[in-house]
C-alpha cells in the first residue's frame, strides 16, 4: 500500500469489491474469503452489509454475490462529472469524425490502461463499450502509445510483470 490505511475494516471491505472482474462476476463467501484473506464470517457480514446498501446482490439460488446497481449509479456520477473527460470529449469527437475512426481516451493505471471514454464517427454503429475496462498496456494500441511516452522504469515494470498472449496477434516480446 502506498499510503497507510487509516480504517482497516473499511479497507478489507472495499478489497472484497476488487475481487469482482470479467472472469469473476459471481462469487460465493468462500471464494471471496480466499481471494481477500478475510475470515468467512467477516466476508459474509461485509457482503450482507453491501447487499443492504445495493452495492452487491445476493443470488439465493446459488448463494453467490454479484455487483449491484448502486455501483453503476456511482460510476455514472463519476463518469458524467469527470472534468478531464468533459474538457477533452469535444476534441476526441472531432478527431473521430475527421478520421472516421473510433477514438479512445485512456489513462495509465499501474501497468494497465484504463478506458475513460470513446468517441465514434457520425453514422457508425458501436455494439459494445470499453469504458471502465482495464487492459494490459502491452496488448492495445492505446496502451502501446502510452508505453512509448512513459519513463523507461514503467516500461520495464510491464515487461517484468509478463506479457502473456491474450489473442493470437498479441506481441509478447
Backbone torsions as a table, in degrees:
resi	resn	phi	psi	omega
1	UNK	NA	130.0	179.3
2	UNK	-68.4	-47.6	179.2
3	UNK	-104.3	146.6	177.5
4	UNK	-66.3	133.5	179.8
5	UNK	-75.9	126.7	-178.1
6	UNK	-87.4	-38.5	-178.5
7	UNK	-120.3	93.4	-173.2
8	UNK	-63.5	-35.5	180.0
9	UNK	-66.7	-38.3	177.3
10	UNK	-66.8	-41.2	177.4
11	UNK	-58.3	-47.9	179.4
12	UNK	-60.6	-39.5	179.8
13	UNK	-65.5	-48.1	-177.8
14	UNK	-67.2	-31.6	177.5
15	UNK	-64.2	-25.3	175.6
16	UNK	-63.6	-37.3	178.7
17	UNK	-65.8	-30.2	178.1
18	UNK	-66.2	-16.1	179.9
19	UNK	-70.1	-23.3	-177.6
20	UNK	-83.2	132.0	174.3
21	UNK	-153.7	-170.4	-176.1
22	UNK	-63.1	-29.2	178.9
23	UNK	-87.1	-17.7	-177.2
24	UNK	-128.8	74.1	-177.8
25	UNK	-84.8	-24.4	174.4
26	UNK	-131.7	131.1	-178.5
27	UNK	-136.6	139.9	176.1
28	UNK	-87.6	166.9	-179.4
29	UNK	-56.1	-39.0	179.9
30	UNK	-65.2	-44.1	178.5
31	UNK	-62.5	-45.4	-179.8
32	UNK	-62.6	-40.5	178.0
33	UNK	-61.5	-47.0	-179.1
34	UNK	-63.0	-45.1	-176.8
35	UNK	-69.0	-32.8	-175.4
36	UNK	-96.2	-21.2	-175.5
37	UNK	83.7	6.2	177.3
38	UNK	-83.1	156.0	171.2
39	UNK	-64.8	152.0	-178.7
40	UNK	-62.0	-39.7	-179.8
41	UNK	-66.0	-39.2	176.9
42	UNK	-64.0	-45.3	179.2
43	UNK	-59.1	-47.2	-179.1
44	UNK	-60.0	-45.9	-178.9
45	UNK	-63.8	-41.7	178.8
46	UNK	-65.1	-46.8	-177.7
47	UNK	-65.3	-35.9	176.8
48	UNK	-64.3	-38.9	177.0
49	UNK	-66.9	-44.7	176.0
50	UNK	-58.0	-40.9	-179.7
51	UNK	-64.1	-40.2	-179.7
52	UNK	-66.7	-21.6	178.5
53	UNK	-98.1	-2.6	178.4
54	UNK	86.5	5.2	-179.8
55	UNK	-76.7	-27.3	172.9
56	UNK	-135.4	162.4	174.3
57	UNK	-121.6	143.0	178.5
58	UNK	-100.7	127.2	177.8
59	UNK	-90.8	106.7	-176.3
60	UNK	-67.4	-19.9	-179.3
61	UNK	-70.9	-37.2	-178.0
62	UNK	-122.0	-1.1	177.7
63	UNK	75.7	9.0	-177.6
64	UNK	-96.6	164.6	178.7
65	UNK	-111.0	152.9	171.7
66	UNK	-139.7	161.0	179.9
67	UNK	-61.7	144.0	-177.5
68	UNK	-99.3	173.3	-176.9
69	UNK	-65.0	-24.3	179.8
70	UNK	-62.0	-33.5	177.1
71	UNK	-61.7	-43.3	179.9
72	UNK	-65.7	-40.2	178.5
73	UNK	-59.9	-45.5	-179.6
74	UNK	-68.1	-39.1	179.1
75	UNK	-66.9	-32.3	176.8
76	UNK	-65.8	-42.8	177.5
77	UNK	-60.7	-45.6	180.0
78	UNK	-63.1	-44.3	-179.0
79	UNK	-61.1	-47.2	-176.1
80	UNK	-74.5	-24.1	-177.0
81	UNK	-101.2	5.5	-179.4
82	UNK	-70.1	108.9	-176.9
83	UNK	-58.8	-44.2	-178.7
84	UNK	-59.0	-45.6	179.8
85	UNK	-62.9	-43.0	-179.1
86	UNK	-63.8	-36.0	-179.9
87	UNK	-71.6	-42.6	-172.5
88	UNK	-86.2	-20.1	-175.7
89	UNK	-52.1	-47.8	179.9
90	UNK	-60.7	-34.3	-178.5
91	UNK	-70.6	-44.2	180.0
92	UNK	-69.5	-29.0	175.1
93	UNK	-64.2	-43.4	178.5
94	UNK	-65.5	-41.1	179.1
95	UNK	-62.9	-44.1	180.0
96	UNK	-59.3	-44.8	179.6
97	UNK	-68.0	-39.7	-179.3
98	UNK	-65.1	-46.3	-177.2
99	UNK	-85.2	-14.7	-174.5
100	UNK	56.8	40.5	178.8
101	UNK	-136.7	156.2	174.5
102	UNK	-71.5	139.2	178.6
103	UNK	-120.1	130.2	-179.7
104	UNK	-108.4	142.4	171.9
105	UNK	-109.6	120.3	-178.6
106	UNK	-139.7	157.4	177.2
107	UNK	-129.0	152.8	176.7
108	UNK	-71.7	139.1	174.0
109	UNK	-135.2	102.6	-174.8
110	UNK	57.0	-117.5	179.3
111	UNK	-102.5	12.9	-179.1
112	UNK	-113.8	170.3	170.3
113	UNK	-111.7	133.8	178.4
114	UNK	-109.5	119.2	179.9
115	UNK	-77.3	122.6	179.2
116	UNK	-99.2	-29.8	-176.3
117	UNK	-163.4	167.9	175.6
118	UNK	-148.0	145.5	175.3
119	UNK	-124.1	136.1	-176.5
120	UNK	-115.4	143.4	178.9
121	UNK	-64.3	149.3	177.8
122	UNK	-54.0	136.6	177.5
123	UNK	86.0	-4.9	-179.7
124	UNK	-85.1	158.0	176.9
125	UNK	-113.2	127.1	176.6
126	UNK	-123.3	131.9	-173.1
127	UNK	-100.2	-23.4	-179.1
128	UNK	-136.1	164.0	-178.3
129	UNK	-120.5	141.6	175.6
130	UNK	-101.5	-3.1	-176.0
131	UNK	-58.6	127.8	-178.8
132	UNK	90.2	-8.0	179.4
133	UNK	-82.2	147.1	178.5
134	UNK	-118.1	124.2	-176.9
135	UNK	-131.6	150.6	177.1
136	UNK	-59.4	136.8	-177.2
137	UNK	-59.8	-36.1	-172.1
138	UNK	-68.8	-13.5	-172.9
139	UNK	-115.5	17.2	175.8
140	UNK	-135.9	153.5	179.4
141	UNK	-62.3	-44.7	-178.7
142	UNK	-64.6	-37.0	177.7
143	UNK	-67.4	-40.9	178.2
144	UNK	-64.7	-37.3	176.9
145	UNK	-63.2	-40.0	177.3
146	UNK	-64.2	-46.1	-178.5
147	UNK	-59.6	-33.9	179.8
148	UNK	-65.3	-24.1	-175.9
149	UNK	-107.7	-10.3	-179.2
150	UNK	-81.5	158.6	176.6
151	UNK	-58.2	151.7	-177.7
152	UNK	-53.6	-36.2	-179.0
153	UNK	-59.8	-39.7	179.2
154	UNK	-65.9	-42.2	177.8
155	UNK	-59.7	-48.2	180.0
156	UNK	-60.4	-35.6	178.3
157	UNK	-63.7	-41.3	178.1
158	UNK	-62.4	-45.1	-178.5
159	UNK	-65.2	-43.5	179.4
160	UNK	-61.1	-35.4	-179.2
161	UNK	-67.6	-19.7	-179.1
162	UNK	100.7	151.1	-177.0
163	UNK	-132.1	66.9	-179.8
164	UNK	-67.1	148.2	179.5
165	UNK	-69.1	128.4	175.5
166	UNK	-98.9	-23.4	173.4
167	UNK	-139.4	176.5	179.0
168	UNK	-71.0	-12.6	-178.0
169	UNK	-102.1	-0.5	-178.3
170	UNK	-65.7	129.1	174.7
171	UNK	-81.0	125.2	-174.0
172	UNK	-116.6	9.4	179.4
173	UNK	-136.3	NA	NA
